[in-house]
Amino acid sequence: MNAGESLPVVQHDVEIQGNRQSWARKPLLRAVYRRFHELISSRLDRSVPGLVVELGSGMGSIKEVIPDCVTTDLFPNPWLDRQENAYRLGFADGSVSNLVLFDVWHHLRYPGTALAEFRRVLAPGGRVIVFDPAVSWTGRLVYGLFHHEPLGMGIPLTWDAPPGFQPSDADYFAAQGSATRIFWRGEEPERLRAWEVLEVRPLPSFEYLATGGFSGPQLGGARAFGLWRGIDRLLSPWPGLFAARLLVVLRRT
């Protein structure tokens, strides 16, 4: 797959089914994801009334940390709560307090169109929490060489869907660098004027990279992961060199 290209949208479900097999046989990957979900949980604003919703929930593992989270995806699966499309959500206006996108933002071909829909369903003061790849020097090397999805760092940002676009027309799009470009590098900042950017936090995550993700080999056993975690702490002052994950928190103004 090359930057800007697309595949049939059913590719999302193909990957979910494959990821379930890796999830079952990789306890360290599950442990790392639990830490990510705990980080996301700490950013929820529980003072805002409404539902906590995750888009693109995949296997729905976020419920292990946030049990009341409404899990959704493009395709129905028995372990998920709802079928939803980011470009046209089935939630009432102002009924959502926190909207979580874990490894979903880089699949949004039209992020501005999606953000407008997020704004509709969020209550005043509600949050969008994005957790996505960070394209630092390390991220560019690892994701660029070892991940099947393109980085998309050089393609034009297509903010809004074209006239006549229907959510059912959404395809499988991927540009791993999208969140880095929009939130960390600050490309086209005027596009976020309707939002308060509360946090943009690039995170070294050699602990995650060492799991091999869902498709790669794991580097070392359980004992090695304490070392990787320590390395992450040591390298955190230099995100431009070492960040592999990006945490973003937006608030509906």
C-alpha positions in Angstrom: 0.0 0.0 0.0 1.4 3.4 -1.0 0.6 6.8 0.5 -2.7 8.2 -0.7 -3.9 4.9 -2.0 -6.9 3.0 -0.6 -8.2 -0.5 -0.2 -11.7 -1.8 0.2 -13.0 -0.8 3.6 -13.5 -4.5 4.5 -9.7 -4.6 5.0 -10.3 -3.1 8.5 -12.3 -6.2 9.5 -9.7 -8.5 7.9 -7.0 -7.0 10.2 -9.2 -7.2 13.3 -9.7 -10.9 12.8 -5.9 -11.4 12.3 -5.1 -9.2 15.3 -7.2 -11.4 17.6 -4.9 -14.3 17.0 -1.8 -12.3 17.8 -3.6 -10.8 20.9 -4.2 -14.3 22.2 -0.6 -15.5 21.9 1.2 -12.3 23.1 0.7 -11.5 26.8 3.3 -8.8 26.7 1.5 -7.0 23.9 -1.7 -7.2 26.1 0.2 -5.7 29.0 1.5 -2.8 27.0 -1.9 -2.0 25.6 -3.3 -2.1 29.1 -0.8 0.6 30.0 -1.9 2.7 27.0 -5.5 2.3 28.0 -4.7 3.4 31.5 -3.0 6.5 30.1 -6.1 7.2 28.1 -8.4 6.6 31.1 -6.4 9.2 33.1 -7.3 11.8 30.4 -11.1 11.3 30.6 -13.1 14.2 32.0 -15.8 12.5 34.1 -17.3 15.8 35.1 -18.9 16.1 31.7 -22.2 14.3 31.4 -22.6 11.7 28.7 -21.2 8.5 27.3 -17.6 7.4 27.0 -17.2 6.1 23.4 -14.4 4.5 21.5 -14.4 4.5 17.8 -12.6 1.7 15.9 -12.4 -0.5 19.0 -11.2 -3.5 17.1 -11.1 -6.2 19.8 -12.7 -4.0 22.4 -9.9 -4.5 24.9 -10.3 -1.0 26.3 -13.2 -2.3 28.5 -10.6 -4.0 30.7 -9.6 -0.6 31.9 -12.7 1.5 31.1 -15.6 -0.9 31.7 -18.4 1.6 30.8 -16.8 2.5 27.5 -19.1 2.0 24.5 -17.1 0.1 22.0 -17.7 0.5 18.3 -16.3 -0.3 14.9 -17.2 -0.1 11.2 -18.1 -3.7 11.2 -20.3 -5.6 13.7 -18.6 -8.1 15.9 -20.2 -10.0 18.8 -17.7 -8.5 21.4 -18.5 -4.9 20.4 -21.4 -2.7 21.5 -22.3 -0.9 18.3 -21.5 -0.4 14.7 -20.5 3.1 13.9 -18.9 5.2 11.2 -16.8 8.2 12.2 -18.3 10.4 9.5 -21.9 9.8 10.6 -22.3 8.7 14.2 -25.5 7.3 15.6 -25.3 9.2 18.9 -27.6 12.1 19.7 -26.3 15.7 19.7 -24.3 16.4 22.9 -24.7 12.9 24.3 -21.0 11.9 24.5 -18.6 13.1 27.1 -15.4 11.6 25.9 -14.6 10.2 22.5 -11.5 7.9 22.2 -9.6 7.1 18.9 -6.9 4.5 19.4 -5.0 4.0 16.2 -7.9 5.4 14.3 -6.9 9.0 13.4 -4.4 7.9 10.7 -7.3 6.1 9.0 -9.3 9.2 8.5 -9.0 10.4 5.0 -11.1 13.5 5.8 -10.2 14.5 9.4 -12.0 17.8 9.3 -15.3 16.1 8.3 -14.9 13.6 11.2 -14.1 16.4 13.7 -17.3 18.2 12.7 -19.2 15.1 13.5 -17.3 14.6 16.8 -18.2 18.2 17.7 -21.9 17.4 17.1 -22.1 14.4 19.4 -19.9 15.8 22.2 -21.4 17.7 25.2 -19.9 21.2 25.8 -16.5 20.6 27.3 -16.4 17.0 26.0 -13.1 15.6 24.9 -11.6 13.8 21.9 -8.6 11.6 23.0 -6.3 10.5 20.1 -3.6 7.9 20.5 -1.7 7.3 17.3 1.8 6.7 15.9 4.4 9.4 16.4 6.7 9.9 13.5 9.9 11.0 15.2 13.3 9.8 13.9 12.7 6.5 15.5 9.1 6.4 14.4 10.0 7.1 10.8 12.5 4.3 10.8 10.4 1.7 12.5 7.0 2.4 11.0 8.5 3.2 7.6 10.4 0.0 7.3 8.4 -2.5 9.3 4.8 -1.5 9.0 2.6 -2.2 6.0 0.8 1.1 6.3 2.4 4.2 4.6 3.7 7.1 6.6 2.0 9.7 4.3 4.2 12.5 5.5 4.4 14.2 2.1 0.9 13.8 0.8 -1.5 16.7 0.8 -3.8 16.9 3.9 -7.3 16.5 2.5 -9.2 18.1 5.4 -12.8 18.0 4.2 -14.7 15.4 2.2 -15.8 16.4 -1.3 -19.4 17.5 -2.1 -21.7 14.6 -2.3 -19.5 12.3 -0.1 -21.5 9.7 1.8 -20.1 8.0 4.9 -20.8 4.7 3.3 -18.2 5.7 0.6 -15.4 5.6 3.1 -12.5 3.4 2.1 -9.5 1.9 3.8 -7.1 4.8 4.0 -3.9 5.0 6.0 -1.3 7.7 6.6 0.5 6.9 9.9 2.0 10.4 10.1 -1.4 12.3 10.0 -1.6 13.0 13.8 2.1 14.0 13.9 1.6 16.5 11.1 -1.6 18.0 12.4 -1.1 18.0 16.2 2.7 17.8 16.8 4.0 19.7 13.9 1.0 22.0 13.8 0.3 21.9 10.0 -2.7 24.1 9.2 -3.4 25.1 12.8 -6.4 27.3 11.8 -8.3 24.0 11.2 -8.4 23.4 14.9 -9.9 26.8 15.9 -13.1 25.2 17.1 -11.1 23.1 19.6 -9.0 23.7 22.7 -5.8 21.6 22.4 -5.2 20.5 26.0 -2.3 18.2 25.4 0.0 16.9 22.7 2.4 14.4 24.3 4.8 12.4 22.2 6.0 9.2 24.0 9.0 7.0 23.5 7.6 3.5 23.5 10.4 1.0 22.9 8.4 -1.2 25.2 5.7 -1.3 22.6 8.0 -1.6 19.6 9.7 -4.6 21.3 6.5 -6.5 21.3 6.5 -6.5 17.5 3.0 -5.2 17.5 0.4 -7.6 16.0 2.4 -8.7 13.0 6.1 -8.7 14.0 8.4 -10.8 16.2 8.8 -10.0 19.8 12.3 -8.9 21.0 13.2 -10.6 24.3 11.1 -12.1 27.0 9.3 -10.7 30.0 12.5 -9.7 31.8 13.6 -7.6 28.9 10.5 -5.5 29.1 11.6 -3.9 32.4 14.7 -2.8 30.5 12.7 -1.4 27.6 10.4 0.5 30.1 13.5 2.0 31.8 14.9 3.1 28.4 11.6 4.8 27.6 11.8 6.9 30.8 15.4 7.8 30.0 14.7 8.9 26.5 11.5 10.8 27.2 13.3 14.3 27.2 14.1 13.8 23.4 10.7 13.0 21.7 11.8 14.4 18.4 14.4 11.6 18.2 12.7 8.7 20.0 8.9 9.1 20.3 6.8 6.3 18.8 3.4 7.1 20.2 1.4 10.4 20.3 -1.3 11.3 22.9 -3.5 14.2 22.0 -6.4 15.6 24.0 -8.9 18.1 22.5 -11.7 19.8 24.2 -14.9 21.0 22.6 -15.1 24.7 23.2 
